[in-house]
Amino acid sequence: MRKIPQRMCSGCGEMKPKKEMIRVVRSPDGEVSIDLTGKKSGRGAYICRDLECLKKARKSKRIERSLAVSIPDEVYDRMEAELGGA
C-alpha cells in the first residue's frame, strides 16, 4: 500500500490528499497563479476545490503568508473565477 501525500488547505486547515486540492503557486519572478497540474516551479500553497475555502483564505491572508508575497485583488478575482469553473 502506497502512502498518499497529504496537504493542508489554506482556507479550512484540513489535511486532504494532494490530488484533491488546487495549488496556488508563486513563480520565481513573483507572479501568483493557480497551478491545476501541480507541476509549475515555485513556492506553493494548497486550497480545497471549494469557493468558500478560497474566501476564508483571502479574508485571513493565509495564502499571502504562505507564499510570502502580497496578492492583488485582481489575482484573487481571477482565482475565484477559475475555481467557480473547476
N, C-alpha and C positions, 0 to 999 in steps of 0.2 A: 504494500500500500504506500503510495507516494504522499509526501507532505504537500498540502495545498497552501501556497503563500497567502498570508493574511495582511490586510492593510487597514488602518483606522480612517474612518470618514472624518473629514474636517468639519462637517456640519453637525452630525448627530453623535460622533465619538464612538460609534460601534465598530467592532472588528468584523470584517467581512472578507470573503475570498477576493483576491486581487482581480480576477476575471469579471466579477460582478460590478466593479467600480470604474469610474472615469478618472483619468489622470489629468491634472492641471499642471502644466509644465512651464518653467521659466527657462528660456533658452540662454545660452552663454552671452548673447548680446542684449539680454534683458527683456525680450518680448514674452508676454504671457499669453498662452493659448491652451485650448483643450486638446489633449492627445488621446484620440479614440483607439489608436493602435497600441499605445503603451511603449513605443519604441523610440520616440524622439529623444535626442540628447538634451540634458539639462536637469535642473532640480525639480522634483515632482511632489505634488500633494494629491491626495485621493479624495474623491467625493462620491456618494451614492448616486445612482441614476434617478434622483428624486429632486424636483424643483425646490421643495421645502428645505432639504439639506443645504442646497446652494444658498438659499435666502438666509438660513441660520449662520452659515459660514461667512456670508457677506456682512451681516449685521455685527458679528463679533470679530471680524477681520482676521479670522483664523488662517485663511489661505495666504493673506499678506504676510503674516508672521512666519508661516511655514516656508514660504519662498523668499523671505527677506527682501521684499520689494513692495512699493505701493502700487495698487492696481486701480487704474482709472475706471470711472463708471461705465464708459463705452465698452470696455472689455467684459465687465460683469453682465451688461445688457446682451452682448453677443453670446456669452456663455449661457445665459438664460434662454435665448432663442434656440441655440443648439441643443440644449437639454430638453426643451419642450418637444423637439422633433425626435429625440432619442427614445 
